[in-house]
């Protein structure tokens, strides 16, 4: 599960989401609100990324990767009868 791409994407989205939420809480200026039309865009983007991370982790846990079972070994053909037939033909 560690090397599943869904886990890696969820981790990255989660880290970026937390970073944006912390940035929104610590560095919230009037200039940012003016540029974004009155929205705290870092907070909403961070929450969206955290939600996407939760979806990816839920998907990973709900449908884990399953390795296919090994097929049974094919029976070996006994070719000794061919050798015997060739010897008889000589």
C-alpha positions in Angstrom: 0.0 0.0 0.0 2.9 2.3 0.6 4.0 2.4 -3.0 0.5 2.7 -4.4 0.2 6.0 -6.5 -3.0 6.8 -4.7 -1.2 6.9 -1.3 1.5 9.2 -2.7 -1.1 11.6 -4.3 -3.1 11.6 -1.0 0.0 12.4 1.0 1.1 15.2 -1.3 -2.4 16.8 -1.4 -2.7 16.5 2.4 0.7 18.2 2.9 -0.1 21.0 0.5 -3.6 21.4 2.0 -2.3 21.7 5.6 0.3 24.2 4.4 -2.3 26.4 2.8 -4.6 26.2 5.8 -1.7 27.2 8.1 -0.8 30.0 5.7 -4.4 31.2 5.7 -4.5 31.3 9.5 -1.1 33.0 10.0 -0.9 35.3 7.0 -4.4 36.7 6.2 -4.2 40.2 4.8 -6.7 42.7 3.4 -4.7 42.8 0.2 -5.3 39.0 -0.2 -9.0 39.4 0.4 -9.1 42.3 -2.2 -7.4 40.2 -4.9 -9.6 37.2 -4.3 -12.9 39.0 -4.2 -13.3 38.8 -0.4 -12.6 35.1 -0.1 -9.8 33.6 2.0 -8.6 31.6 -1.0 -5.8 29.8 0.8 -8.2 28.4 3.3 -10.7 27.2 0.8 -8.1 25.7 -1.5 -6.5 24.0 1.5 -9.8 22.5 2.5 -10.4 21.3 -1.0 -7.0 19.6 -1.1 -7.6 18.0 2.2 -10.9 16.7 1.0 -9.3 15.3 -2.1 -6.6 13.6 0.1 -9.3 12.0 2.2 -11.1 10.7 -1.0 -7.8 9.2 -2.3 -7.0 7.5 1.0 -10.6 6.2 1.3 -10.3 4.8 -2.2 -6.9 3.2 -1.3 -8.3 1.5 1.8 -11.6 0.5 0.1 -10.0 -1.1 -2.9 -6.4 -2.2 -2.2 -4.2 -3.5 -4.9 -4.4 -7.3 -5.1 -1.6 -9.3 -6.7 -2.9 -12.0 -9.1 -2.5 -15.5 -7.9 0.1 -17.5 -9.6 -1.2 -19.7 -12.2 -0.5 -23.4 -11.7 2.5 -24.7 -13.4 1.9 -26.2 -16.8 2.4 -30.0 -16.9 5.6 -31.0 -18.4 5.2 -33.1 -21.5 7.1 -36.4 -21.5 9.2 -36.4 -24.7 10.9 -39.7 -24.1 8.5 -41.4 -26.5 9.7 -39.2 -29.3 13.3 -40.1 -28.7 12.4 -43.8 -28.6 10.5 -43.5 -31.8 13.5 -41.8 -33.5 15.8 -44.6 -32.3 13.4 -47.2 -33.7 13.3 -45.5 -37.1 17.1 -45.7 -37.5 
